[in-house]
Amino acid sequence: GLKRYNEDERAFIETFLGAVILASKERVSETYRGLFDCNVSSEFPTNLTLAIKHVLREDLKDVTSRETFEDLHDEIGIAWPPYEARTSFGTVSYNISHGYNRRQATLSPFERFRLIAITHKRHLYNAWTNEHILGGTVLEALIAHYVINSKSCYHCKSRSGLRWNGGRSSDASWTDLLCCNCHSTYEVKSKKDLPAVEKIFRNLQRYASGFPGGSFRRFHSNFMGRDHGKRYVVLVTRTPTTKGFFPVYISEIDSVDPSLEGKSFATYSAKRTIFIGSKIKMKRCHSKSIWCQVPCPPHLSTRKQELAKEIYDEEFGNGSWDAEAAKVDAAEKRPATTIAPKTTTATQPDLVAVLKEELGQLELHDRNWDSSSDEDEAE
């Protein structure tokens, strides 16, 4: 099927396959080895408010270590694909949906997604004013606070070995929580509501399909080539139940496979490098197990924004949050500055087939690398 691709598309496929192969061969870094030796601080605030502030500060620390960021911009500006796939007698067809009526050229992922250069202050402000991102960060703090003080390791049942290791740094990838006793790790993912979580388990049982995870490269560099304990994914809803609890589901990770995302196309267009996303597949033999139910603190929806603003002003100075909000309002009236794509030369056609053959030897579980972009996939 490669004949139907043009020169630019073939170059993209070649670069993606090569990046997947290289990432799959990476081995655990020396920095990450210390994690499994449990060189992780056991000091996590016992007070819930202080715990949330602690997680927010670590989030801020990772962001402020860089001067600039590139945020992903979607030209279409919707949270779902602008088309729907239909299968009839083995043939897949795509139809425009959701009332989309703009020029079809924009549907090309090479034109649809782009990177916008912004400062770390703007990047953090955008993240902490995003309900899904901030909500996921705060929920991670709630879960860590609850399980460290009230639960044992899901695998070895140790009551004193759980540690919080979250944050945005590469050392925290795929290990928001870890057990220093059996080296089991826990990756926390927040979803919009209970139906979103149920959909994940339903698709797992029906189609053995996965759901979007983190960086494929970091998963391999952090885990491959050394012994480790169980690897769990923890799913929690950002919407509490009517009884005031956040149900926390847990399942063992079966595999993490490469996936294409909007960011993959944007980084390639701007830098000719590719971000490799991932799909997490849980073991099908595992039912929808509830690990615990975390109480929802009073007024959490408003309190978390107040705490984020407090930490932001603490770092950048009083009034910085309001000043950045004013800049955002002004920026919305001006066109965004995008990162210009780099030019490349034509690639050798036969290299694509060679890379695909080597990729097949890796025995990856999921060949469908097109990940969804539903609104409920935000962390």
Helices and strands as residue ranges (DSSP letters): G 2-4, H 7-25, H 30-36, H 48-64, E 68-74, E 83-88, E 91-96, G 104-107, H 109-112, E 113-119, H 120-128, H 131-150, E 162-164, G 170-172, E 177-179, E 185-191, H 194-207, E 211-212, H 216-223, E 231-237, E 245-259, H 262-271, E 277-282, E 289-295, H 300-316, H 320-331, H 349-360, G 375-377
